[in-house]
Amino acid sequence: MFIDLTGKTALVTGSTGGIGYATAAGLHASGATVVVNGRTTERVQEGIKRLGAGDRIIGVAADVGTATGCEVLLDAVSHVDILVNNAGVAVPQPVLEIPDAEWERLFAVNVMSGVRLSRSYLPGMLERGWGRVVFVSSESALNIPAEMVHYGVTKLAQLGVARGLAESFPSSGVTVNSVLPGPTLTPALEAFMDAMIGNEAASVDEAGQLLIERVRPTSLLGRLATSDEVANLIVYLCSAQASATTGASMRVDGGVVRTIA
C-alpha cells in the first residue's frame, strides 16, 4: 500500500518524542507538511532536526494543555487537513491521593486540548470536504488501571469525544477515529517504568519485560510495542485509503484488552 499525503498539512500535538514524533515522521515520509508541536522551543527544534529539517516542516512551541497555548498554535497554523491529538500526560498515583488539581491537569491536557483544536480545525476540513482527526487514546481507556485511574478516565473521555464528533458530521469526507496503543516504549513509559519497577531491572528491555509480566500480563505480544508500530496505524487512518473508517476505536495494544471486539 502506497500512502500519498502530498499537499496535505498535518498537525501532531506533542510530537517532539515518542508516538507523536514517530507519527510526524511517518506523515512527513508520506508527503505531508507536518507541524511539530511541543511545549518549548528547544524541544520543537530538536524534533525538527531529527526529522531532517528542510521543506514541509513547521515548528510551533505551545502548551496545548491550556486555552492560551491552543490559541498560540491556531494563530501560527490557521488550517490543517490532518489533526492528530496526541499530547498527553500519565502519572501513576493511588486513586485516593489524587487531588482535584491533578484530575483537572490531566483533563486539560488529555481531553480539552483535543476538544479545543478539533473545534477550531474541523470547520475548515468540513468546508473543503476532506479531513482526518485522530485521537491517541490508550488501552487504559478500556482497562482502567488502578495505578492511574485519572489517566484511564481521561483516555475513556477521548473515545467519547471522538465518537461524538464522528456522529456529528456524517457523509462529510471528514473522518474521526481513536487509536488505543498498549504499552509502548517511549520516554513517558520509561518514566512510568521507573516509578513501577524502580531499580529491579538492569536495562530498559528488562524493565519492559517486568512491566508486561506484572502490570499488563494479558499482553499477547509479550513485549513493549515501538512508537513506529503505533504510528503506522495512525498514518493509515490519516490516509485516503482509510476513507471508510470513521467513528472507530482502533486497538494497537498487543492484545492486552481481552475482548474480541
Order of alpha helices (4+ residues) and beta strands (2+ residues): beta-alpha-beta-alpha-beta-alpha-beta-alpha-alpha-beta-alpha-beta-alpha-alpha-alpha-beta
